[in-house]
Every structure is written in structure tokens, then in C-alpha cells.
Amino acid sequence: MRKRTFVLIVTLALLSWAAVTYHLFLQRPQGKAQRSVRFQEQLELLESELKYQLKSNDELLFLLHQFRSKYPDKIKNLKSLASLEQKYAPDFSNVVIGVLVFACNRVTVKRNLDQLLKFRPSAEQFPIVVSQDCGHEPTTRVIQSYGDQLTLIQHPDQSDITLSGKEKKFKGYYKIARHYGWALNETFFRFNFKSVIIVEDDLDIAPDFFEYFLATYPILHSDPTLWCVSAWNDNGKDSVVAYEPELLYRSDFFPGLGWMLTKSLWMELAPKWPKAFWDDWIRQPAQRKERACIRPEISRSKTFGKVGVSNGLFYEKHLKFIRLNDRFVPFTKMDLSYLKKDNYDVAFVKQIYGVPPVTLHQLQRGSIEHSEPVRITYENKDIFKKTAKALGLMDDFKSGVPRTGYRGVVSFMYKGRRVYLAPPADWKGYDPTWS
Ligand SMILES: *[C@@H]1O[C@H](CO)[C@@H](O)[C@H](O)[C@H]1NC(C)=O
């Protein structure tokens, strides 16, 4: 029965395609005068039909995967479906993603570069460019020791930045923003990459770091409501994650820490790139424009601690406990189209608001009879903060968005149970005054 439905869907899709082709190519333009107009019209028609067909193919493939996971045995013998899947599976062989490593004056960049080279599946697919600020010679020597496995570029602008009063102590942040602006221009406009993964010199990475970015590349480029893919889960502490490394999500919160962007996003941001605090700036509504990032359940990056501009205390209290994934997930062999907004949002809302609501107290007391997912509602900022703190989650907001939040919802594990910390179902959007 299911098999039949499927064959029917495939047949219908093929038939409609044939019909479109027939109409497009067999209708000849009549008068000579009208020819160019007709030609233009036909071209437009062809374009819109192509778009339509591509979308139907996507949908078909999505359905197919759903059937497959629901009825693995029944579908197994359907050879035509297997070959259809093969045909429409994304081809990653021509994808090139630049890897931009930011370095300054820490020779420990070696730890990061060793891992990048160890896990990089192909030098052609993932060319590494290390951009060094600061002109620190011991660090330069470390980077140069890798020879032609990577390309070293050096930030030419080493001029001092003059700041007054309170701003003085933020000089490090000004230098970082200036370096970012320059190096991203280099990688996108001179090296001409279509996509770049940004890595900082203090990151450990997971074995499937490159696999993850390669697999999400087509989605980032085809879904305009996405603007980044990040390796980082802000609530990635061992105590609040499920050990299901294949899980991926959409997030309204820009996570950073090992992240991929496209050239078109950089063209949009470059002319207005800020002088300092670029990460908070990028999270503002004027930049984010309601776009989301993809992030994993288990982080594919983890900072090994830095001395310098970042807060050492934050590392000791939080970053240290982030779990770094150690199991390779073959993402490029998996169907990730569920991450596209059109496929994701309806299922997401249905899932979150379909699970039983509980109070923080009930959850903590362990008085819930079942082990299914539950939802805790927060009506305002203070309840969110109090609840997040009690459950070991990050409790801050940037431009009104909680870390890892999607449509206001923060998803995490509590004593082996999936829990959603969620706003009421009639949520109207983020309030940028929440901080
Ligand atoms: C980067 O390039 C953009 C566009 O050409 C330009 O507006 C911007 O000033 C450049 N930024 C830096 C830091 O060179």
C-alpha cells in the first residue's frame, strides 16, 4: 500500500515534468516581430518551472526519507527509489570551503593547527589560511613550520588605536574587530571563497568538524533564513546535553566559536563592520534580520582556554565543562533537509507545544511519572533567568535572544529527560530590551 502510494507519487512527478517540457518546447513562436518577446517569456516560464521542479524534487526526497525511516523493511526492496535518492543526493565533490584561522601572539595555535590538519579530509576542499595579527615572531615561526599545508597572511595594519577614558581597556576588542574585517575581506575578495569557516587559535575541534560543515554547506546556501552554521552549543555542558551527536538544530542565537558564513553575507556586513565587539553587534536585529544558525547538540569545537582579552573566570566556570564530540557522524550521507525553515518550523512548534507543561518544582522534585519530554513556560525575563540558573543553563540574552534559543525556546536535557524552556504559545517575537 505504502509502496504503491510512493510509486504513484514518483510517476506523477515524472508525468508533470514531461508535460511541462512538452509545452515549453513544442509551442513555436509565430510572428518574426514577436519572436524576442516570446523568447523572453518562454525563458521566464522555463525558469519558474525549473524552480518549481527543483522544489518538488526536494519535497519528494523529503517524503522518501520519511517513509524510509518509518517503514525500513517495506521500502528496502524498492530499487527505483534507491537510484532516485542517489540521483538527487547533493554532490559535495566540487565544494570548496576556506578555513580562516585567526592568530595573534599565542604559540599554542599549534594545538589548533595540528587538529585541523589531522581531521581535514582534503587540502583542496578545505584550504587553510592563517591570518596573523600582532606580528609576534615566535607565533609566525610556528605557523610557517607547516610549510605549504596552509597559507599565512599577516595583517598589515599594526598602527595603534587611540581610545579615551573607559574605552582604553577595550583596546583588544578593537584590534580583533579590525583584524576580522581585514582578513575576511582577504579571504572572500582576494582568495574568492564562496564560504569560509572561521576558527580561532584556541579551539579544539571534533573529528567530524569538516564533515559537519560540508554537509550543511548546501543548506546554508539554499535557505535564505539561515546565515551561519556553528560548531558550538552554548548550552553544551555534559550535564545538559543528550549524547546524540547526530542531532542538529536551528538557533536564533549567533553562537560563533567555529562558524561558517557565505560570501554574500560578508558582502552585506563588510561595509558596516563595527570597530569593536563585533559578536554583540552581529546579534543585533539590524544585522541578524531574523536569520538563524545551525548548531549541534554536541559541540564540534571547544576553547582550550585563552589568556588575553577573554574572561578567564568564564572559562573556569563554564567553557571548561562543554562536551566536545568524539564520535564521527557521517552527516554528508544523511538527509539534513529537515533543517530548512519550511520543513522545520511547523514540526518544531507542534513538538514543543504538544508536550505536557510542568513547573520547575515538579521537574526538580522528580515527581513526573513518565520520562517523556516536558515543557516549562517562562512569561518574562526574570522567570527565564531564575529557571535557567536553577537548571544549569546560560541565563543571559543578547539583543533579547537567549543562548541557543529558537522562537524563544531553549531545548536541553535534565536528568535524562528532554526539557523545553519555552515562552507561551502565542509568542510574538524577541524583546531586544531583555538583557
Ligand atoms: C572590506 O571591503 C569592504 C567592501 O569592499 C569595504 O567597504 C571595507 O572597508 C573593507 N574593510 C576593511 C577592513 O578593509
The ligand as an ORCA input file, in Angstrom:
! r2SCAN-3c Opt
* xyz 0 1
  C      36.345     45.382      3.256
  O      35.748     45.548      1.992
  C      34.599     46.368      2.006
  C      33.972     46.312      0.638
  O      34.926     46.470     -0.371
  C      34.966     47.764      2.425
  O      33.815     48.586      2.474
  C      35.628     47.705      3.800
  O      36.092     48.976      4.169
  C      36.777     46.705      3.821
  N      37.220     46.552      5.196
  C      38.497     46.562      5.533
  C      38.769     46.403      6.990
  O      39.400     46.679      4.749
*
